[in-house]
Amino acid sequence: MISKPVLSTTALLGICFLLPACYYVQATQGQIEVLSKREPIDEVLASPDTAAELARRLRLVQEARQFSIDELGLPDNRSYRSYSDLERDYVVWNVFAAPEFSLEAREWCYPIVGCVSYRGYFSEEAANKEADKLGLKGFDVAVGGVPAYSTLGNFNDPVLSTMMRWDDVKLVSTLFHELAHQVLYIRDDTAFNESFATAVEEIGIERWLAANGRQEDMARYRSQKKQHRRFVELVNAAKLDLADYYGRDIDPDAMRNLKSARLERLASDVRAELRMAGRNENHWLSGDLNNARLLPMSLYDEQVPAFLALYADCDSELHCLYEKAGKIAELDPAARQARLDALTARQEDSRVD
């Protein structure tokens, strides 16, 4: 008898001849691996072979999962009730790409989720091969490891061993982030989806830390968030300058010189911020910066202020936020962006005041 996973993979093989590089086959096989390694968290906790620290963190996940239902109104389902040990550093590796003289992300489109600004691979080697192909076509490319992702409720997502690389606060906030995708997700708008989930994550972790009396963690989290906001501001300032350069009618070599100088200044500015915070350089600065390296910053943060403004309008009531965000999601793309821009401007003005 052929098992369901084999049937799924076999069915995908028939499409291989129509899809470049058999992308969907590797995606299916990777998802099967994640799901096949699931074990109920209760069973992992009951096992005498489970390390004490892993057990502590899984109990933390259970507590945070219940909090997500009771206090944040996030879905009460089987997601994050199991654990998968993948025995590697990341679950997937995302490839980002943009033209040499543009900040418009290369998009990939899929049957269920629509078009997104990255392409995920369950193998680092496969991700690097795709990046190499895009580089040969003239794109700026970047590859980044991802410890967690959401299937939008289509499967019962497990807690992954790759998520255990984080501290408690990041682990719990990521749980809230991924569950937020199950509340609201729209096709063809990565920035909306990720910014909404990031806003819910920020609101959720503040509530969770307060409820658990973790004041030191709260102070550390707010300090890190302030530093991250400054980081985003530096990246956005560089993007504005680059967009101006790319709109000029000048020789390509002159354009490359302008681009290189601005990216070097961005790297220098980020290093200075890190030194002021008493931190060493982070992995984002480990390689040469390019257009693709800048993309994830806007995808995850660009519209967060808009959703925080909605949350304020809702007197800090999350179900109201979900409803108002859902109504904005129903607008056509241009009207949606205009509404979010207006909310962002208002939120930024309130910060200045």
Helices and strands as residue ranges (DSSP letters): H 4-13, G 20-22, H 23-36, E 38-40, H 41-46, H 52-70, E 82-84, E 92-99, E 108-110, E 114-116, E 119-121, H 124-136, E 139-146, E 159-160, G 161-165, H 168-183, H 190-211, H 215-246, H 252-276, G 283-285, H 291-301, H 304-313, H 318-329, H 333-352
